[in-house]
Structures are given as structure tokens and as C-alpha cells.
């Protein structure tokens, strides 16, 4: 790949005010042309307490409700994914825990980083799914943020002010697709969460342009109906996981706790990620090893529970896939 320049880190986008309980637009801040390897959303949450108490588990992650990105060509790299899901996804990619401060009912600024990988560092050729913005005229990129009630059970008269920084790893100049063509456009997407006390399966998407790379599965108690990745992380909910289509099994009797221990080893983590399991179909480092869903029948992620769960024992799924690049209008 002669003539290519090494990636650079660009942190010019800093201190952008974030709307509480509403959307904030970021797409107009992105420069079209370079290839984006990854970017981080670093949220700075400045808290002023007022009879504030009851820290919510992973509240800084739950504050970030949705992240959405769609290009003018119709590609959707981020399909309304939650900050909590993308943070847990990043742990496997980075092989460590991204920055997150310990929240307390005390006046301070608390920070949390949500890394978003377009190029896949776990592949032998990460640039296969780099976000080639040279193909686009514009990108719609927005975040939906909650409020102080996502951080504390008793907000009292406390207030928060949130800003976001966006460090980007990109090519120095316009991406040269002739030297390093993109094999596909990454797509992070979530399926509707289910209450495991009622339902023990989630149907995944099938499409002629869609290849599935990884599944990130979250189990939690005391969740909220319809809310992605809600509740208290739990490894005492799911027992055995299967992924099947019309031709048979892709995951056959994957024991939750054993798979979690394997994740720890495979991604070189210091400890298990509570309530989360990763099912990886590109372990050999080749993007072509993913599950091409255009040739599968109905693709169903099913499981058995360890015991009879309480109501609102929620299971959520984030899929990491790639699609054939669209040509646009």
C-alpha cells in the first residue's frame, strides 16, 4: 500500500454542549474525505448536588441513551445504539476498560469515554471496514442524552451540565480507496430487548447485503421494558445459549459462565465483564468468516434460564455486522 500515511489523532472537536433529555447533532462537525479508523465520545458530566443520593449502577453509561449515524448514501454505521452497549463492545476491542469515573453524590466533573471502532483492530486487515468518508457528502450523527434521573435514584435539586469531546483517529488526507478498498461498512445495531421471564429468544436480521461478525449479549435483573441494555448486570440469569438457522447451529449449547471465562482469555481482560457475553464469528481475523445472513434461514438467538427469573429480567443484544457499501442516490 505504497503512499499511504499513518493514521493521526485529531481532537479539535471539544467542549460541545449536550442537550439533556434530547438530541445533540454532531454530523456537521465531521470533515468528509479522510478514512475514520475510530472515534471516541468523551462525556464530561459536571454535577452540582442538592439533596442528591442513590448512585445508579453504571449511571454514566445509562445517561447516553442512543447514538445514531447515517450517511447520505444510506449506510447506517450506528443504528440507535446505547452508550452502555457500545462501551461493553469497546472492552473486547481495546482489551481493557475504557475511561469511566466513579460517580458519587459530590460536586465534581465525571467523565466517561465511549470508543466507537469502524476499522476493526481484531482483524488481520482492520481497514476492511474503515469509515471511508471520501464516499460521502455528509453524515448525520446525533446522540440522545438523558438527565440526572439516570444517575441517581434521588436527584433532589441536583443539576448536571454535559459537554462532549470527540477525539478521532483518521487518515491524514483523503482515503485512497484504490490502495485500500473498503470491503464493507460496519453496522452496530440492537434488537428489541426481551423479558426472559416471558421470552427466551431474539430473532436477528437477515438481509442479502448483511454479514454478522459478533453478537454482544447482555443479561440483567430489574430492567425496564423496551429499554436497551437496562437493569442490573447479572450472570445468574442465562444458562445455555444457542444460535441457530434453518441449517443448524452456529452456537451450540454455549454455557454462559464458561463462554464469559473464554471471553476473558481471548480478549486478554483482567476480569469478566459482568452480565455480558461475546459470540465472535471472525476469530481467525478474516472478515470473510462472518455469517452471511443472505443465505441463512431465520437466525434465532435462544437460551435457557438458570432458574425461573423475576419479571423484567431483561436480555438485550447488540450485533456488529457489515454491509455492502451503498452507492447512494
C-alpha positions in Angstrom: 0.0 0.0 0.0 2.7 2.5 -1.1 1.9 6.1 -0.5 -0.4 5.7 2.5 0.2 7.8 5.5 -0.1 6.6 9.1 -3.3 7.4 11.0 -3.3 10.6 13.1 -5.2 11.5 16.2 -7.4 14.6 15.8 -9.0 16.2 18.9 -10.2 19.5 17.5 -13.8 18.8 18.4 -14.0 19.7 22.1 -16.5 21.0 24.7 -19.6 20.6 22.6 -22.7 21.4 24.7 -25.0 18.3 25.0 -28.8 18.7 25.3 -30.3 17.0 28.3 -33.3 14.7 27.7 -32.9 15.4 24.0 -30.8 15.1 20.9 -27.5 16.8 20.0 -26.3 17.0 16.4 -22.6 16.3 15.7 -22.5 15.4 12.0 -21.8 18.9 10.8 -18.5 18.8 12.8 -17.1 15.8 10.8 -14.9 16.5 7.8 -15.6 14.4 4.8 -12.7 12.8 3.0 -10.4 11.1 5.5 -10.9 7.4 6.5 -12.0 7.2 10.1 -10.5 4.3 12.0 -12.3 5.1 15.3 -13.6 7.9 17.3 -14.4 8.4 21.0 -17.3 10.3 22.6 -15.9 11.6 25.8 -18.7 12.9 28.0 -17.9 15.5 30.7 -20.7 15.5 33.3 -20.5 18.4 35.7 -22.7 17.6 38.8 -24.0 20.1 41.3 -25.7 18.2 44.1 -28.8 19.2 46.1 -30.1 16.5 48.4 -28.8 14.1 45.8 -28.3 10.4 46.7 -28.6 6.8 45.5 -25.9 6.3 42.8 -27.4 4.1 39.9 -25.1 1.3 38.7 -23.4 2.4 35.5 -25.4 5.6 35.5 -22.8 7.4 33.4 -23.4 4.8 30.7 -27.2 4.8 31.1 -27.1 8.6 30.6 -26.2 8.0 26.9 -29.5 6.7 25.5 -28.8 6.5 21.8 -26.1 7.1 19.3 -27.1 7.3 15.6 -25.1 7.7 12.4 -26.3 7.6 8.8 -24.6 8.7 5.7 -26.1 10.5 2.7 -25.5 7.2 0.8 -27.9 5.4 3.1 -25.3 3.5 5.1 -26.1 3.3 8.9 -22.9 2.6 10.9 -24.6 3.3 14.2 -28.3 2.3 14.3 -29.6 3.9 17.5 -27.2 2.0 19.8 -27.0 2.7 23.5 -23.9 4.1 25.2 -23.8 1.2 27.6 -23.8 -1.3 24.8 -21.0 0.4 22.8 -18.9 0.8 26.0 -19.1 -3.0 26.6 -18.4 -3.7 22.9 -15.2 -1.5 23.2 -13.9 -3.5 26.1 -13.4 -6.5 23.8 -11.8 -4.4 21.0 -9.5 -2.4 23.3 -8.8 -5.4 25.6 -9.2 -3.1 28.6 -11.8 -1.0 30.3 -12.3 2.4 28.7 -12.2 5.5 30.9 -15.1 5.9 33.4 -15.0 7.8 36.6 -16.6 6.6 39.8 -19.8 8.5 40.2 -20.6 9.9 43.6 -23.1 12.4 45.1 -20.5 15.1 45.3 -19.8 18.2 43.3 -17.3 17.3 40.5 -16.9 16.7 36.8 -17.2 13.0 36.0 -16.0 11.6 32.6 -16.8 8.6 30.6 -15.5 7.5 27.2 -17.5 5.6 24.6 -15.0 4.4 21.9 -16.5 3.6 18.5 -14.5 1.4 16.2 -15.1 1.4 12.5 -11.8 -0.2 11.5 -11.7 -3.5 13.5 -8.4 -3.9 15.5 -9.1 -7.6 16.0 -9.0 -8.3 12.2 -5.8 -9.0 10.3 -6.8 -6.2 7.9 -8.6 -3.6 10.1 -9.2 -1.2 7.2 -11.7 -3.6 5.7 -14.4 -1.7 7.5 -12.8 1.8 7.9 -15.4 4.6 7.5 -14.4 6.0 4.1 -15.9 9.4 4.3 -14.5 10.2 0.9 -17.6 8.3 -0.4 -20.0 10.8 1.2 -21.1 14.4 1.0 -22.5 14.4 4.6 -23.1 12.3 7.6 -26.0 12.5 10.1 -24.5 11.9 13.5 -26.5 12.5 16.7 -26.6 11.5 20.4 -29.6 11.3 22.7 -28.8 12.1 26.3 -30.9 11.6 29.4 -30.8 13.6 32.6 -29.8 13.4 36.3 -32.5 10.8 37.0 -30.3 8.3 35.1 -27.5 8.9 37.6 -29.3 8.9 41.0 -32.4 7.3 42.5 -32.9 10.6 44.4 -31.9 13.5 42.2 -33.2 16.1 44.6 -32.5 19.5 43.4 -29.2 18.4 41.8 -28.3 19.5 38.3 -25.9 18.4 35.6 -24.2 20.1 32.7 -22.8 17.8 30.0 -20.3 18.5 27.2 -18.7 16.1 24.8 -15.2 15.9 23.2 -14.6 13.8 20.1 -11.1 12.5 19.5 -10.9 10.9 16.1 -8.3 8.6 14.6 -8.3 9.3 10.9 -6.1 9.2 7.8 -4.1 12.4 7.3 -5.5 13.1 3.9 -8.5 11.8 1.8 -8.8 8.0 1.9 -7.3 6.4 -1.1 -9.7 3.5 -1.9 -7.6 2.4 -4.8 -4.8 1.4 -2.4 -7.0 0.1 0.4 -10.6 -0.6 -0.7 -13.3 -1.0 1.8 -14.8 -4.5 2.0 -17.9 -3.3 3.8 -19.5 -0.7 6.0 -19.6 -1.6 9.7 -23.1 -1.6 11.3 -23.8 -1.7 15.0 -27.4 -2.4 15.7 -29.6 -3.5 18.5 -32.6 -5.9 18.5 -35.6 -5.2 20.7 -34.8 -6.4 24.3 -37.0 -9.1 25.8 -38.1 -10.1 29.3 -36.5 -13.5 29.9 -39.3 -14.4 32.3 -41.6 -14.4 29.3 -39.4 -14.9 26.2 -36.2 -16.8 25.7 -35.3 -15.9 22.1 -34.4 -12.9 20.0 -34.6 -13.1 16.2 -31.7 -11.5 14.3 -31.8 -9.7 11.0 -31.4 -11.5 7.7 -30.5 -9.5 4.6 -28.7 -10.1 1.2 -26.1 -7.4 2.0 -25.5 -8.2 5.7 -22.7 -10.3 7.2 -22.7 -10.8 11.0 -19.4 -10.6 12.8 -20.1 -10.6 16.5 -23.0 -10.7 19.0 -22.8 -8.9 22.3 -25.5 -10.3 24.7 -26.5 -8.6 27.9 -28.4 -10.1 30.9 -29.8 -8.0 33.7 -32.3 -8.0 36.5 -34.6 -5.2 37.5 -34.7 -3.8 33.9 -37.1 -1.6 32.1 -39.5 -2.9 29.4 -38.4 -1.8 26.0 -35.2 -0.1 27.1 -32.0 -1.3 25.6 -29.3 -2.7 28.0 -31.2 -1.6 31.1 -31.2 -3.1 34.6 -28.5 -4.5 36.9 -25.9 -6.7 35.3 -26.4 -10.4 36.2 -24.6 -13.6 35.5 -27.3 -15.6 37.3 -29.9 -15.3 34.6 -28.9 -17.0 31.4 -27.7 -20.7 31.5 -27.1 -22.0 27.9 -27.1 -20.1 24.6 -27.8 -21.3 21.1 -27.7 -19.5 17.7 -29.5 -21.4 15.0 -30.8 -21.1 11.5 -32.6 -23.4 9.1 -29.4 -25.4 8.5 -28.4 -25.9 12.2 -26.3 -24.4 14.9 -23.8 -21.5 14.8 -23.5 -21.6 18.6 -24.4 -24.9 20.2 -25.0 -25.1 23.9 -22.7 -22.2 24.8 -22.7 -22.2 28.6 -22.9 -18.6 29.8 -20.3 -18.7 32.6 -17.9 -20.8 30.5 -18.2 -18.5 27.5 -17.6 -15.5 29.7 -14.4 -17.0 31.0 -13.3 -17.7 27.4 -14.0 -14.1 26.5 -11.7 -13.0 29.3 -8.9 -15.2 28.0 -9.5 -14.4 24.3 -9.6 -10.6 24.7 -6.9 -10.5 27.4 -9.2 -8.9 30.0 -8.3 -8.5 33.7 -11.7 -9.8 34.8 -15.0 -11.0 33.4 -17.4 -8.3 32.1 -20.4 -8.7 34.4 -23.7 -9.5 32.6 -22.1 -9.7 29.1 -21.0 -12.4 26.7 -19.5 -12.0 23.2 -20.0 -14.6 20.5 -17.3 -14.0 17.8 -17.5 -15.4 14.3 -14.4 -13.8 12.9 -11.9 -15.2 15.4 -9.5 -16.1 12.6 -9.1 -12.4 11.8 -10.8 -12.6 8.4 -13.9 -10.5 7.6 -15.0 -13.3 5.2 -15.5 -15.7 8.1 -18.6 -13.9 9.3 -22.1 -15.3 9.0 -23.5 -14.2 5.6 -27.2 -13.8 6.5 -28.4 -13.6 2.9 -28.0 -17.4 2.7 -29.3 -18.3 6.1 -32.9 -19.1 7.1 -34.4 -17.5 10.2 -31.5 -16.6 12.5 -32.5 -17.1 16.2 -30.6 -16.4 19.3 -32.2 -18.6 22.0 -31.3 -19.5 25.6 -32.4 -21.3 28.7 -32.5 -19.6 32.1 -30.6 -20.8 35.1 -33.9 -20.7 37.1 -37.3 -19.1 36.9 -36.4 -15.4 36.6 -38.3 -12.5 38.1 -40.3 -10.2 35.8 -38.2 -7.6 34.0 -35.1 -9.8 33.8 -34.1 -8.3 30.6 -31.9 -9.7 27.8 -30.5 -7.3 25.2 -28.4 -7.9 22.1 -26.0 -5.7 20.1 -24.9 -7.0 16.7 -21.7 -6.0 15.0 -22.1 -6.6 11.2 -21.0 -5.2 7.9 -23.0 -4.4 4.8 -22.1 -4.0 1.2 -21.4 -0.3 0.6 -24.3 1.6 -0.9 -23.8 3.7 -3.9 -26.2 6.5 -2.7 -28.9 8.3 -4.6 
